């Protein structure tokens, strides 16, 4: 298993996000993603990722057909009704299909939280480290395509 630190930068290719800061949280079961302006319109879930202060903010609305609404316990142990979507997350060379609850994490340091459901059987966590996946991706040489192969 690969080692992750207490935080890292991850990619969410289905949402067009690269190198987004994520907190690795073994105390949380699920993943969470910071968004705003969440609503259901004509049976589709619409939301805007991040907020205007974030460097990756585009203001672009996302629309998904497949979503759920579930009770999720927040960090205070209180149940909240949240929308949940599935998308892929890239950590190291792993492309993982994960569930993300959509919530306003604007007052928190990390716009993405990665819970133990996504981490288990894949990674060991060393809380003394940070950005191990991100640094590995920066150090890897770009792959070269061989024409005609």
N, C-alpha and C positions, 0 to 999 in steps of 0.2 A: 504494500500500500504506500502511496505517496504521502508526504507530510505537508500539511497546510498550517499556516500560522493563525493568529487571532483575527487577522483581516487580510484581504487580498483584493486584487482587481480581477473582475471576471467579464466575460462577454455574454450578452444575451442576443444571439444572432437573429432570432425571430422578431426582435423588437428594435434591431438596428443599433444596439448599444455595445460599445467596445471599451474595455478597460475601466468599467464602472466600479467604484469602491463598494466593497461588500464586507459586512461583519460576519465572521464565522461564529455561530452561536449554537453550541451543543446543548444549551439549556432550552432552546426553542425546538419544537418538533417540525414545524413547517417553515417554508421560505416566505419572505414578505418583500414587496416592491413598493417604493414610494410613488404615488401618483395623486392626481387631483382631478376634479371635474368628472367624477364617476357617475354614470347614469345608464339606464337601459332605454334604448330608443328603437322602436320597431323590432323588438326581440333580440337586439344585439347590444352587447355591453360596449360602451364608449368610455374612454378615459384618456387622460393626458399624463405622460410620464414626467416625473421630477417636477421642479418648480423653476420659476424664472431666474432665481439666483444660481442655479446649478449650471456649470459650463456645458453640459450635454443637453440642456433643455432646448427643445425645438418648438414646443407649442402644438406639435402635430397630434391630432386626435387619432387614437387607435380604436379599431372596431373588431370585436371577435364574436363569432356565432356561438362557440362552445364555452360555457362558463357555468359555474355553480355559485350558490350563495350558501355560506355555512357560518355556524357560530365558531369563532376562533377566540381563544383566550389571549388577551394582551399580556404585556410584561408584568402587569399588576394582578394577574389572575382573573380579571373581569372578562366575561364573555361579550364579544362584539359580533354583530352580523356583518360579514365581509364577503365580497366577491372573490372568487378563486378562478384563476386561469392556469392553463398548462402551456409551457414554452420550454425551449432548450436553453441550457446554461453551459458555457464552456469553462472548465477549470483544468489547468494543465492541458493534456491532450484528450480529456474526457468530454464528450458531448452528452449531456445528461438531460433527459426529459424530466422536468420538475414542475410541481404545483407551486404557484405564488399567490398569496393573498394580497389584495390591493388595499393599501392603507396610506394614510397621510403620515409619513415619517419625516416631515419637514423640520421638526424640532430635534431630530436625532442626527448623529454625526454621519451615519452611513445610509444611503438610499436603498441599499439591498441588504437583506438579512438572509443568511443561508442556514437552515436548520438541520437537525441531525437526520431527518428522514432522507435527505439528499446526500448527506455525508457518509452515512453508515456503509460499511463494507467497501468503501472506496478510499478513505483518507484517515490518517492519524493526525491529531491536532497538537501542535506545540505552541503554547500560548506565548512563548518568548520570541516568536518569529512573526514577521509580516511580509506580505507580497511575494511569497515564494513562487506561486504560479506565474505571476506577472513577470518577475525577474527571469524565470526560466524561458518564457516566451520571448523576452527581449534578447536573451543570449543565444537563442537557437538561430542558426543560419537560415536564410530564406530557402524554401524548397525550390529546386530548379526543375522545370518541365523539359523533358527531352522530346523534341519534335518527332512526330510519327510513331510514338510508342504508346 
